[in-house]
Amino acid sequence: MIHRLCNPLKSPSFFLFGARGTGKSTLLKSLFTNKNVLYLDLLDGEIFDRLLLNNRWLERQLEQQKYDWVIIDEIEICSKDVFGKVKRLALQS
């Protein structure tokens, strides 16, 4: 992997944007290995449907277990409503 000039672990929340195939998911998986992380990949249809169809699904996941980090990969495919909900949850924590 190419050495990256960022350290997201120092920030309480962040969005990572970039072109397809540039290693964003790989970077996140390597940085957050062995951390208390809820990792949701929205290219997984089951996870995408749960998040899209059930207003409180993500909130329940966060209530059931305390995570240090929540990573939502491919969040850009979500609607504005879901994106806004995720943003509000991030600001609450």
C-alpha positions as CSV (number, residue, x, y, z in Angstrom):
1,M,0.0,0.0,0.0
2,I,1.1,3.5,-0.7
3,H,1.9,5.5,2.5
4,R,-0.9,8.0,3.2
5,L,-0.5,11.4,4.7
6,C,-3.5,11.4,6.9
7,N,-4.3,10.2,10.4
8,P,-8.1,9.9,10.8
9,L,-7.6,8.3,14.2
10,K,-7.0,11.8,15.7
11,S,-10.4,13.1,14.6
12,P,-13.7,12.2,16.3
13,S,-15.4,11.9,12.9
14,F,-14.6,12.4,9.3
15,F,-15.7,11.6,5.7
16,L,-13.2,10.1,3.3
17,F,-14.0,10.9,-0.3
18,G,-12.1,9.9,-3.4
19,A,-12.2,8.3,-6.8
20,R,-13.2,4.7,-7.2
21,G,-10.4,2.2,-6.8
22,T,-8.0,4.5,-5.0
23,G,-7.8,2.4,-1.8
24,K,-10.2,4.2,0.6
25,S,-11.7,1.0,1.9
26,T,-8.4,-0.7,2.1
27,L,-7.0,2.3,4.0
28,L,-9.8,2.2,6.5
29,K,-9.6,-1.5,7.1
30,S,-5.9,-1.3,7.7
31,L,-6.2,1.7,10.1
32,F,-9.0,0.3,12.1
33,T,-7.8,-3.3,12.4
34,N,-8.1,-4.5,16.0
35,K,-10.2,-1.5,17.0
36,N,-13.8,-1.5,18.4
37,V,-15.5,-0.8,15.1
38,L,-18.9,-1.3,13.5
39,Y,-18.1,-1.6,9.8
40,L,-21.0,-1.4,7.4
41,D,-20.5,-1.9,3.7
42,L,-23.4,-0.5,1.8
43,L,-22.5,-2.6,-1.2
44,D,-23.8,-5.5,0.9
45,G,-27.5,-5.5,-0.2
46,E,-28.8,-6.8,3.1
47,I,-27.1,-4.0,5.1
48,F,-28.1,-1.4,2.6
49,D,-31.8,-2.5,2.8
50,R,-31.8,-2.6,6.6
51,L,-30.4,1.0,6.8
52,L,-32.7,2.3,4.0
53,L,-35.9,0.6,5.1
54,N,-35.7,0.7,8.9
55,N,-35.4,4.2,10.3
56,R,-34.0,3.1,13.6
57,W,-31.8,0.1,12.6
58,L,-28.5,2.0,12.9
59,E,-29.5,3.6,16.2
60,R,-30.4,0.1,17.6
61,Q,-27.0,-1.2,16.5
62,L,-25.3,1.6,18.4
63,E,-27.5,1.1,21.5
64,Q,-26.8,-2.6,21.6
65,Q,-23.0,-2.2,21.8
66,K,-20.7,0.7,22.4
67,Y,-18.3,1.2,19.4
68,D,-15.4,3.5,19.3
69,W,-15.8,4.0,15.6
70,V,-18.6,3.5,13.0
71,I,-17.4,3.1,9.4
72,I,-20.1,3.3,6.7
73,D,-18.4,2.4,3.4
74,E,-20.0,3.6,0.2
75,I,-22.3,6.0,2.1
76,E,-22.6,8.1,-1.1
77,I,-25.1,5.7,-2.5
78,C,-27.6,6.6,0.3
79,S,-30.4,9.0,0.0
80,K,-30.2,12.5,1.6
81,D,-32.5,11.3,4.4
82,V,-30.2,8.4,5.4
83,F,-27.1,10.6,5.0
84,G,-28.6,13.2,7.2
85,K,-29.5,10.6,9.9
86,V,-26.0,9.3,9.9
87,K,-24.6,12.9,10.3
88,R,-27.0,13.6,13.2
89,L,-25.9,10.4,14.9
90,A,-22.3,11.3,14.5
91,L,-22.8,14.8,16.0
92,Q,-24.6,13.3,19.0
93,S,-21.7,11.1,20.0
